[in-house]
Amino acid sequence: LLGIDISVEDSHVCLRQSSYITRLASEFLPSGVPPSMQKNTVPSLPDLPQLVLEAVDSSAEVDPQLLRRYQSIVGALLYCATNTRPDIAYSVGMLCRAMSRPTPELMEAAERVLAYLLRNKHIGLRYSADARPLYGMTDSDWAVKHSTTGWVFLYASAAISWGSKRQVSIALSSCEAEIMAASEASKEAIYLKRFASELGISDGSPVELFEDNKGARDLAYNPEHHSRTKHIDRRHFYVRELVENKEIVVPYVKTDDNLADFFTKPLAAKQFFALRDKIMNVRTADHNTSSASVVP
């Protein structure tokens, strides 16, 4: 696995990209972490979705030099976001939406993500023995023009698969956005269930896909169409078919406990770090290590 450090420590296995992040920082942040990036600084600010929307809708000419640098840094960050660092998946996903029309503000946002990684380069996905079977959570954010789908699946105490994607069609309600997100996540659930069966670590039970929207959860079980849902594309009801076939179940989870919320919107520091530590199974000792290992 190129650029990924694998270590066996005590009773767990940890995947990190510390060396890869250091190489990126030497290229794009030669002066190290900016003084404004404190220990509790999150990778994205609340205005990131608006900055992306303004960039995509802008008709201004793009600076070729800025374009090359932006595409280089975001592409490099994407390799981290899809391998060992779900904590930057949302930020990088948003930055990718403006890959062809970057602005100086978005360049600063990309450097902010890299600075966050550099400050926290020694944490990673920490897997340890856990009797709980594979399970996932899904969520969406209906606050922007195209909602964001977020989902995460966990096994052995940490995330094994996650995603933060722009929905292809505009949702007319939060319920519609949620059922679209659930159907997207359910495809990953089926893939992981079959893969686990090939490895001999699945008993064939339905995969739990937790949902915090009661309306979307009810639609996953209720085959009736009504005036508020009849316009929704049929492909977004894939989750219903899987429920009927007993491939997955859709339990309800409180919004505060929904880990997939991590992949749909910028979060305040307290909530961000709490969810990050659960998703990546970060220990308290890892916080101290990461803060003490920052490049000056």
C-alpha positions in Angstrom: 0.0 0.0 0.0 1.9 3.0 -1.3 2.5 5.7 1.2 0.8 3.9 4.1 2.6 2.9 7.3 1.3 -0.3 8.9 2.2 -1.1 12.5 1.2 -3.7 15.0 1.2 -2.3 18.5 0.1 -4.4 21.5 -3.4 -5.7 20.6 -4.1 -3.5 17.6 -3.1 -2.6 14.1 -2.7 1.0 13.0 -2.6 2.5 9.5 -1.0 5.9 9.1 0.4 8.1 6.4 2.8 10.1 8.5 5.7 10.0 6.0 3.5 10.9 3.1 2.0 13.9 4.9 5.5 15.1 5.8 6.6 14.9 2.1 3.4 16.9 1.1 4.1 19.5 3.7 7.7 20.0 2.6 6.4 20.8 -0.9 3.3 22.9 -0.2 4.1 24.2 3.4 7.9 24.6 3.4 7.6 27.0 6.4 5.6 24.4 8.5 2.3 24.9 10.2 1.0 28.5 10.1 0.9 30.2 13.5 -2.9 30.5 13.2 -3.3 26.7 13.2 -3.7 25.9 16.9 -3.9 22.4 18.3 -7.7 22.4 18.3 -8.0 23.8 14.8 -10.4 21.8 12.5 -9.6 21.2 8.8 -12.4 23.3 7.4 -14.2 26.5 8.3 -18.0 26.9 8.3 -17.8 29.1 5.1 -16.2 26.3 2.9 -19.5 25.3 1.2 -20.2 28.9 0.3 -16.7 29.5 -1.0 -17.0 26.4 -3.2 -20.4 27.5 -4.5 -19.1 31.0 -5.4 -16.1 29.5 -7.2 -18.2 27.1 -9.3 -20.7 29.8 -10.3 -18.0 32.4 -11.0 -17.2 33.4 -14.6 -13.8 35.0 -13.7 -10.7 33.8 -15.5 -8.7 31.2 -13.6 -5.0 31.8 -13.0 -3.1 28.9 -14.6 -0.5 28.8 -12.0 -3.1 28.7 -9.2 -5.0 26.0 -11.1 -1.9 23.7 -11.3 -1.0 24.2 -7.6 -4.6 23.8 -6.4 -5.1 20.6 -8.4 -1.8 19.2 -7.2 -2.4 19.8 -3.5 -6.1 18.6 -3.6 -5.2 15.5 -5.6 -2.5 14.7 -3.0 -4.9 15.3 -0.1 -7.4 13.0 -1.8 -5.1 10.1 -1.5 -5.1 10.6 2.3 -8.8 11.1 2.4 -9.6 7.9 0.7 -7.1 5.7 2.5 -6.4 6.4 6.1 -7.8 9.9 6.9 -11.6 10.0 7.0 -11.2 13.1 9.1 -10.5 15.2 6.0 -13.0 13.4 3.7 -15.6 16.1 3.8 -13.1 19.0 3.4 -11.4 17.4 0.4 -14.7 16.4 -1.1 -15.8 20.0 -1.1 -12.5 21.2 -2.5 -12.8 18.7 -5.3 -16.0 20.3 -6.5 -14.1 23.4 -7.6 -11.1 21.5 -9.1 -11.4 23.4 -12.4 -12.2 26.8 -10.9 -10.1 27.4 -7.8 -9.9 30.7 -6.1 -7.2 32.1 -3.7 -9.6 31.5 -0.8 -10.0 27.9 -1.7 -6.2 27.6 -2.0 -6.0 28.8 1.5 -8.7 26.2 2.5 -6.6 23.4 0.9 -3.5 24.6 2.8 -5.5 24.6 5.9 -6.4 20.9 5.4 -2.7 20.1 4.9 -1.7 22.0 8.0 -4.3 20.1 10.0 -2.8 16.8 8.7 0.7 17.9 9.5 -0.3 18.8 13.1 -2.1 15.5 13.4 0.1 13.3 11.2 0.8 10.6 13.8 -2.8 9.5 14.2 -4.4 6.9 11.9 -7.0 4.2 11.7 -6.5 2.0 14.8 -8.1 -1.4 14.6 -8.5 -3.6 17.6 -10.5 -6.7 18.5 -14.2 -6.1 18.7 -17.1 -8.6 18.9 -19.5 -6.2 17.1 -20.2 -7.1 13.5 -19.9 -4.8 10.6 -22.3 -1.8 10.8 -22.7 1.6 9.2 -24.3 5.0 9.5 -25.6 7.4 6.9 -26.6 11.1 6.8 -27.0 14.0 4.5 -26.9 17.8 4.7 -29.7 19.7 3.1 -28.3 23.1 3.6 -26.7 23.6 0.2 -28.0 23.5 -3.4 -26.8 20.0 -4.0 -27.0 18.1 -0.7 -24.0 16.1 0.6 -24.2 12.4 1.2 -22.2 11.0 4.0 -21.7 7.4 5.2 -19.3 5.3 7.2 -18.9 1.6 8.0 -17.0 0.4 11.0 -15.4 -3.0 11.9 -12.8 -3.9 14.5 -13.4 -0.6 16.3 -12.6 1.8 13.4 -13.8 2.9 10.0 -13.1 0.5 7.0 -15.1 2.5 4.4 -16.5 6.0 4.2 -17.7 8.6 1.7 -18.6 12.2 1.4 -20.2 13.0 -2.0 -22.3 15.6 -3.8 -25.8 14.3 -4.6 -26.4 14.3 -8.3 -29.9 15.7 -8.1 -31.4 18.5 -6.0 -33.5 17.2 -3.1 -36.8 19.0 -2.3 -36.8 18.0 1.4 -34.5 16.7 4.1 -36.3 13.4 3.9 -35.6 13.1 0.2 -31.9 13.9 0.7 -31.7 11.3 3.5 -33.3 8.5 1.4 -30.9 9.4 -1.4 -28.0 9.1 1.0 -29.2 5.9 2.5 -29.6 4.3 -0.9 -26.0 5.3 -1.8 -24.7 3.9 1.5 -26.7 0.7 1.0 -24.7 -0.2 -2.1 -21.5 -0.1 -0.1 -23.2 -2.2 2.7 -23.9 -4.9 0.2 -20.4 -4.9 -1.2 -18.8 -5.1 2.3 -21.2 -7.8 3.4 -20.3 -10.0 0.4 -16.6 -9.3 0.8 -16.8 -10.2 4.5 -18.6 -13.5 3.5 -15.7 -14.3 1.1 -13.3 -13.8 4.1 -15.4 -16.0 6.3 -16.1 -13.3 8.9 -19.8 -12.9 8.2 -22.7 -14.9 9.6 -25.0 -13.7 6.9 -27.1 -11.5 9.2 -28.4 -8.2 7.7 -26.1 -5.3 8.0 -27.2 -2.5 10.3 -27.3 0.9 8.5 -28.3 3.5 11.1 -30.3 6.5 10.0 -31.3 9.6 12.0 -34.2 10.8 9.9 -37.4 9.1 10.8 -39.1 10.0 7.6 -36.4 8.4 5.5 -36.3 5.4 7.8 -40.0 4.9 7.4 -39.7 5.0 3.6 -37.1 2.2 3.8 -39.8 0.0 5.3 -43.1 1.4 3.9 -43.7 0.4 0.2 -46.4 3.0 -0.3 -45.9 6.1 -2.4 -47.6 9.4 -1.5 -47.6 13.0 -2.8 -44.4 14.0 -1.0 -42.3 11.1 -2.3 -43.7 10.0 -5.6 -41.4 12.4 -7.5 -38.2 10.7 -6.1 -36.2 8.8 -8.6 -36.8 5.0 -8.3 -33.1 4.3 -8.0 -33.1 6.1 -4.7 -35.4 3.5 -3.2 -32.7 0.7 -3.6 -32.5 0.7 0.2 -36.1 -0.4 0.4 -35.5 -3.4 -1.8 -32.5 -4.5 0.4 -34.7 -4.2 3.5 -37.4 -6.3 1.9 -34.7 -8.9 0.9 -33.4 -8.9 4.5 -30.0 -7.8 3.3 -29.9 -4.7 5.6 -31.9 -3.2 8.5 -32.2 0.5 9.1 -32.3 1.2 12.9 -32.9 4.7 14.2 -30.0 6.6 15.7 -30.1 10.0 17.4 -28.5 12.8 15.4 -25.9 13.5 18.1 -24.8 9.9 17.9 -24.8 9.6 14.1 -21.1 9.3 13.1 -22.0 10.0 9.4 -22.8 13.6 10.3 -19.0 14.0 10.3 -19.0 13.6 6.5 -21.8 16.1 5.6 -20.9 19.5 7.0 -18.1 21.6 8.7 -18.3 20.9 12.5 -17.2 22.9 15.5 -14.0 21.7 17.1 -15.6 20.0 20.1 -17.9 17.9 18.0 -15.4 17.3 15.2 -12.7 15.8 17.5 -15.2 13.8 19.4 -16.5 12.1 16.2 -13.1 11.8 14.7 -11.8 9.9 17.7 -14.7 7.5 17.5 -14.4 6.9 13.8 -10.7 6.5 13.8 -10.4 4.9 17.2 -7.9 7.5 18.4 -6.6 7.1 21.9 -5.8 10.0 24.3 -2.1 9.2 24.1 -2.2 9.8 20.3 -3.3 13.4 20.9 -0.2 14.1 22.9 2.0 12.4 20.3 0.6 14.4 17.4 0.9 17.7 19.1 4.5 17.1 20.2 5.6 16.1 16.7 4.7 19.2 14.7 7.4 20.5 12.3 8.4 24.0 13.5 
